[in-house]
């Protein structure tokens, strides 16, 4: 298996910028690898994990720098490294981290001294860590709002005194929040929830287990787990296709787990204009461009699929067949009716406006605060080296 992070190449690359120790480089590499190999968490949960890693690295960076300004520079390097760990989920991770970086500059350059006093460096790191904690708290409040908006939307579009049939897949914390919020808000609501098992790691089954563990309304939540190949049949009476998102383009196209496009297409074919296809996502997953923006196909090893086959069959096939390894696909905006975010329900126009906002502050942060290092080209950075 290829490794993601080469700490020596990274240190060589960064030496003219901030020469940090091998211990710090290895710790950063460990955290990058942790994100890269996490196939259980959704994009939002990955972003929260990245924020935790950032806090740890900021505290350790105190011993790597000579002044608070260098601490700011090393924060930029860390944020870019963590953001590029999982390209398919980079929108959520990057947005959460850059949200911190936006205000780090003011904290360091305006409110704090740039002197070399070790106490001032520690104070700077402490203030930055406190700010990361604040961002985590804000994200938790926003997450609750996302669920409330979905519950309100459901009551506006359906008679919640009658059962509502929802089709979904994979294991998204945003979807779970929407389902739980709807059940809590509408005491008579009966939800018939069909979850595609989501091969190859069967995250749909994981989501079913988490929903049953988290809800207090099991008697009103009726879950059916279906194989992915049954989507054409189980979508016949679907009223809502509820999708998560890993990336949302400025045009409203949504990148999500494979199976999402088939769910939208099959349910639309069966139910036409009566169907609602809703994407549940915080705005951190909106990217500042179209679907080609910093796009990387995340391809997994054949063993992800073949481990479910008999060893005898795997040997017979050998290298004579190719095994499909892409885990994410795009659902065109024309198949999506609504986007449920912490700001409320949005249309494509609303998503486009958010994309413009993100483009503006991303350019501000990465174009003006990074010195001579170009962080916009992820391919040039050593932490994406498959050495």
Buried (B, 14 or more C-beta within 10 A) or exposed (E): EEEBBBBEBBBEBBEEBBEBEEEBBBBBBEBBBBBBEBEEBBBBBBBBBBBEBBBBBBBBBBBBBEBBBBBBBBBBBBBBBBBBBBBBBBBBBBBBBBBBBEEBBEBBBEEBBBEEEEEBBBBBBEBBBEBBEEBBEEBEEBBEBBBBBBBBBBBEBBEBEEBBBBBBBBBBBBBBBBBBBBBBBBEEBBBBBBBBBBBBBBBBBBBBEBBEEEBEBEEBBEBEBBEBEBBBEBBEEBBBBBBBBBBBBBBBBBBBBBBBBBBBBBBBEBBEEEBBBBBBBBBBBBBBBEBEBBBBEBEBEBEBBBEEEEEEEBEEEEEEEEBEBEBBBBBBBEBBBBBBBBBBBBBBEBBBBBBEEBBEBBEEBBEEBBEEBEBEEBEEBBBBBEE
